[in-house]
Amino acid sequence: MLVEVAYAKPDNQVILTVDVDDTATVNEAIVLSGILDQFPEIDLKKNKVGIFGKISKLDANLRDKDRVEIYRPLIADPKASRKKRAAKKDRLSKEKLSQEKQQDEKDD
């Protein structure tokens, strides 16, 4: 059966098609794909893996046409990033209101 193994870096994405046995696991597909040779920074003890965006274990069985994905660690906490963006947006909105108010006072 055919499955895909995918890994993406900010500047490079690779999707490899692999022909595996009907009893193949996520780990076997990754090893057979040769992706570990292309990206030596992948550490399957640390990197999470999934099938079509759903976290999976390395010993999970695959089905025909599955896409195995190897995820990189997050470099920023998503919650913290959202808070920071919201605070910036709020600050910019207040600055804009202040500038409009000053302009209105000049016009009067």
Rosetta silent file (secondary structure, phi, psi, omega in degrees, C-alpha in Angstrom):
SEQUENCE: MLVEVAYAKPDNQVILTVDVDDTATVNEAIVLSGILDQFPEIDLKKNKVGIFGKISKLDANLRDKDRVEIYRPLIADPKASRKKRAAKKDRLSKEKLSQEKQQDEKDD
SCORE:     score description
SCORE:     0.000 S_00000001
   1 L     0.000  154.467 -178.186    0.000    0.000    0.000 S_00000001
   2 E  -102.438  134.123  174.088    1.139    3.560   -0.597 S_00000001
   3 E  -134.220  162.950  176.282    1.517    6.151    2.166 S_00000001
   4 E  -112.521  148.775  174.075    3.142    9.547    2.342 S_00000001
   5 E  -122.639  124.470 -174.302    5.648   10.796    4.897 S_00000001
   6 E  -123.179  143.860  174.604    5.770   14.580    5.338 S_00000001
   7 E  -149.304  137.104 -178.477    8.084   16.959    7.158 S_00000001
   8 E  -132.800  137.212  170.493    8.246   20.727    6.845 S_00000001
   9 E  -110.891  168.613 -179.044   10.725   23.362    7.905 S_00000001
  10 L   -55.602  -31.273 -175.862   10.036   27.077    7.495 S_00000001
  11 L  -113.254    4.240 -173.818   11.891   27.117    4.191 S_00000001
  12 E  -156.091  131.286  176.969   11.525   23.533    2.972 S_00000001
  13 E  -127.347  136.147  179.907    8.740   20.945    2.795 S_00000001
  14 E  -129.107  131.248  172.649    9.165   17.321    1.790 S_00000001
  15 E  -127.447  117.502 -177.306    6.465   14.744    1.096 S_00000001
  16 E  -111.408  136.760  176.386    7.736   11.297    0.190 S_00000001
  17 E   -94.403  133.608 -176.766    5.623    8.426   -1.112 S_00000001
  18 E  -130.828  138.231  174.722    6.490    5.019    0.303 S_00000001
  19 E   -95.444  115.680 -175.853    5.240    1.551   -0.583 S_00000001
  20 L  -123.994  163.711  175.241    4.770   -0.349    2.692 S_00000001
  21 L   -66.280  161.732  179.290    3.280   -3.669    3.817 S_00000001
  22 L   -64.933  -17.914 -178.454   -0.360   -3.811    4.877 S_00000001
  23 L  -103.402   12.992 -174.516    0.789   -4.182    8.494 S_00000001
  24 L   -65.097  149.157  176.813    3.182   -1.211    8.447 S_00000001
  25 E  -106.267  170.711  176.958    3.375    1.204   11.357 S_00000001
  26 H   -56.288  -47.589 -178.956    4.053    4.925   11.431 S_00000001
  27 H   -59.241  -45.351 -178.820    7.634    4.249   12.540 S_00000001
  28 H   -62.162  -41.397  179.357    8.257    1.757    9.723 S_00000001
  29 H   -63.775  -41.122  179.427    6.980    4.194    7.089 S_00000001
  30 H   -62.503  -47.610 -178.862    9.221    6.951    8.435 S_00000001
  31 H   -63.828  -46.046 -178.972   12.293    4.732    8.401 S_00000001
  32 H   -64.345  -28.309 -177.894   11.538    3.315    4.938 S_00000001
  33 H   -68.319  -25.015 -176.868   11.005    6.807    3.511 S_00000001
  34 L    80.321    7.468 -177.161   14.622    7.794    4.196 S_00000001
  35 H   -65.749  -27.486  179.310   13.462   11.130    5.600 S_00000001
  36 H   -67.392  -27.565  176.340   15.606   10.645    8.709 S_00000001
  37 H   -75.099  -35.614 -179.596   18.696   10.731    6.476 S_00000001
  38 H   -72.480  -33.241 -176.794   17.541   13.940    4.787 S_00000001
  39 L  -128.574   82.531 -176.667   16.748   15.676    8.077 S_00000001
  40 L   -63.761  -14.776  178.743   19.118   14.462   10.802 S_00000001
  41 L   -73.133  -12.893  178.246   17.543   16.931   13.261 S_00000001
  42 L   -70.976  125.221  176.519   14.446   14.708   13.452 S_00000001
  43 L  -124.965  106.690 -175.242   14.450   12.817   16.726 S_00000001
  44 L   -67.356   -9.407  173.176   11.480   10.466   16.943 S_00000001
  45 L   -80.625  -22.378 -178.007   11.873   10.387   20.720 S_00000001
  46 L  -110.628  -43.910 -177.951   11.164   14.144   20.797 S_00000001
  47 L   -71.337  134.542  174.737    9.274   15.040   17.624 S_00000001
  48 L   -79.061  154.795  177.288    5.572   14.294   17.669 S_00000001
  49 E  -129.185  160.483  178.996    4.063   12.438   14.738 S_00000001
  50 E  -155.994  173.196  175.325    0.573   12.210   13.357 S_00000001
  51 E  -122.622  116.794 -178.157   -1.633   10.947   10.568 S_00000001
  52 L    50.864   46.437  173.956   -3.466   13.660    8.634 S_00000001
  53 L    83.345    0.273  178.620   -3.021   16.212   11.434 S_00000001
  54 E  -108.691  122.590 -178.585   -4.074   13.935   14.291 S_00000001
  55 E   -53.073  138.419 -176.935   -1.358   13.040   16.813 S_00000001
  56 E  -139.466  164.994  174.908   -0.458    9.382   16.634 S_00000001
  57 L   -93.250  157.391 -179.334    1.928    6.914   18.211 S_00000001
  58 L   -63.581  -26.234 -178.153    4.881    5.456   16.330 S_00000001
  59 L   -93.827    9.338  178.100    3.404    1.956   16.586 S_00000001
  60 L   -68.630  139.978  178.233    0.039    2.942   15.072 S_00000001
  61 E   -77.553  148.510 -178.675   -0.962    0.906   12.035 S_00000001
  62 L  -103.272  158.939  173.408   -1.367    2.656    8.712 S_00000001
  63 L  -118.779  161.324 -179.789   -4.011    2.437    6.014 S_00000001
  64 L   -54.907  134.785  177.231   -3.604    2.884    2.293 S_00000001
  65 L    71.989   14.682  173.229   -3.049    6.532    1.288 S_00000001
  66 L   -66.904  153.519  172.694   -2.402    7.755    4.861 S_00000001
  67 E  -117.067  114.171  176.607   -0.088   10.750    5.261 S_00000001
  68 E   -84.922  129.811 -179.255    2.344   10.456    8.152 S_00000001
  69 E  -118.927  135.728  176.333    3.434   13.863    9.434 S_00000001
  70 E  -107.541  122.766 -174.174    6.473   14.610   11.569 S_00000001
  71 L   -99.216  141.395  174.451    6.006   17.764   13.613 S_00000001
  72 L   -84.376  154.634  176.303    8.679   20.223   14.695 S_00000001
  73 L   -65.489  147.687  176.936    8.644   21.540   18.265 S_00000001
  74 L   -69.622  139.225  178.582    6.833   24.852   18.733 S_00000001
  75 L   -94.991  -12.700  177.851    9.172   27.813   19.048 S_00000001
  76 L  -143.781  147.699  177.393    6.541   29.982   20.731 S_00000001
  77 L   -72.604  120.776 -177.348    3.592   29.307   22.969 S_00000001
  78 H   -57.106  -37.783  179.518    0.463   29.873   20.821 S_00000001
  79 H   -65.165  -43.804  179.897   -1.478   31.360   23.745 S_00000001
  80 H   -64.343  -39.781  179.457    1.291   33.826   24.538 S_00000001
  81 H   -64.051  -42.128  178.489    1.562   34.794   20.868 S_00000001
  82 H   -63.371  -43.264  178.985   -2.200   35.459   20.628 S_00000001
  83 H   -60.369  -42.991 -179.094   -2.108   37.572   23.798 S_00000001
  84 H   -63.717  -44.148  178.674    0.790   39.590   22.435 S_00000001
  85 H   -64.086  -41.635 -179.677   -0.981   40.209   19.103 S_00000001
  86 H   -64.096  -41.318  179.239   -4.213   41.189   20.881 S_00000001
  87 H   -64.601  -40.792  179.190   -2.359   43.621   23.142 S_00000001
  88 H   -64.858  -44.053  179.278   -0.615   45.186   20.148 S_00000001
  89 H   -61.700  -42.649  178.965   -3.906   45.515   18.258 S_00000001
  90 H   -63.191  -43.548  179.167   -5.538   47.106   21.308 S_00000001
  91 H   -62.593  -43.997  179.641   -2.642   49.536   21.716 S_00000001
  92 H   -64.487  -37.902  177.761   -2.764   50.510   18.027 S_00000001
  93 H   -63.859  -42.479  179.462   -6.530   51.043   18.234 S_00000001
  94 H   -65.589  -40.133  178.386   -6.122   53.348   21.239 S_00000001
  95 H   -63.739  -41.481 -179.682   -3.359   55.281   19.466 S_00000001
  96 H   -64.443  -43.299  177.807   -5.532   55.692   16.385 S_00000001
  97 H   -61.599  -40.783  179.697   -8.469   56.937   18.476 S_00000001
  98 H   -64.156  -42.503  178.709   -6.185   59.395   20.235 S_00000001
  99 H   -65.044  -40.709  178.592   -4.865   60.699   16.905 S_00000001
 100 H   -64.863  -39.406  179.354   -8.384   61.063   15.533 S_00000001
 101 H   -63.978  -43.447  178.563   -9.453   62.929   18.660 S_00000001
 102 H   -63.181  -40.336  178.805   -6.473   65.285   18.346 S_00000001
 103 H   -64.419  -41.840  178.581   -7.285   65.870   14.676 S_00000001
 104 H   -62.131  -40.385  179.564  -10.926   66.617   15.516 S_00000001
 105 H   -66.112  -36.752  177.558   -9.817   69.154   18.147 S_00000001
 106 H   -66.896  -38.838 -177.905   -7.548   70.863   15.600 S_00000001
 107 H   -69.445  -25.248 -178.859  -10.370   71.010   13.066 S_00000001
 108 L   -79.788    0.000    0.000  -12.712   72.692   15.576 S_00000001
